[in-house]
Amino acid sequence: MHTALIQPPVIAMSLWLNAHRAGEISQTDAANACEVISQALNLQSGSTSTSWAAVVSQAAASASPCVAVIPTFGDPAGVPAKIMPSIATTRGVIGIGPDFLLYQDTSSTWQLHEVPHTITPPDQPYLRRQFLEGLERAVRTLGAADFMGDRNTIDDMLKDSAFAVMPPGTSERVLTQLDQATRVRIVAQVAMTESLAPASRSTDNLRLATLQEIDRLAIDLISALASQ
C-alpha cells in the first residue's frame, strides 16, 4: 500500500470507499481503513450506533462514487445549510449517493446522516487546470519569496503532517497530484500567517487574497481526486 500526505481525513476515506465500489478491495479492508483514518471504532446513524462496514455497504450500493467536499459557510458545496452548524467543516464531508452524508460533528463524533443533499461529482480535469493556473498566478503576483513564507515553519509542518495509507492500486498520477496540492496548501497557509512587513495595506490585501485563492483551488483539486 502507498502512503501520501493527505488532509483532511475524508479525502483518504473517499479513496478507500470508492476503491471498494470499484471492486479493487474487500469490504473488510475498506472498513478497517475508515476506522484507522477516523480514529473511531464506530459512528452514529441517527440515534443509533453503526459500523464502518455499514458505511462501506451504503457506499457500494450507491449508483455513483462517493464525493468528498470541504464546505464553508460561504460555500457549503451542496451540504444543506441547516446542518452546517453541527459539522466540523475543516474535517470535510462525504456525499454518499443523493441521500447520505458522512462527517465528523462538532463534538468529534462521526455521523452517517440520512439527509438529501446536492453534492455533485467534480470536474477533475477542469479543477486541475484551475489549480495550475492559480499556482502560476500566485508565484507571478507575489514572487517566490512572498509565496513561500518561512522555510523552517514549512518544513516543520510537513514533518508533522499525517501520512495516510492509500488503497492498493491507487495510481501514481493521483498520489503525485494529491501530494503536490497538499504541499501547496501548507505553503500557502504558512505564508498567510507570516508577517512579511508588506509595503502597503493594499499590497497585503492582494497577497492574502492570492494565497486564499490558491489554498481553495488546492483543496478543490484534492477533493476531486478522491471522488472518482
Secondary structure, DSSP 8 states (H G I E B T S, - for coil): --EEE--SHHHHHHHHHHHHHTTSS-HHHHHHHHHHHHT-S-EEETTEEE-HHHHHHHHHHSSS--EEE---SS--TTS-GGGGGGB-GGG-EEEETTTEEEEEBTTS-EEEEE---------HHHHHHHHHHHHHHHHHHH-HHHHH--HHHHHHHHHHS-EEE--TT--HHHHHHHHHHHHHHHHHHHHHHS----SSHHHHHHHHHHHHHHHHHHHHHHHHHH--
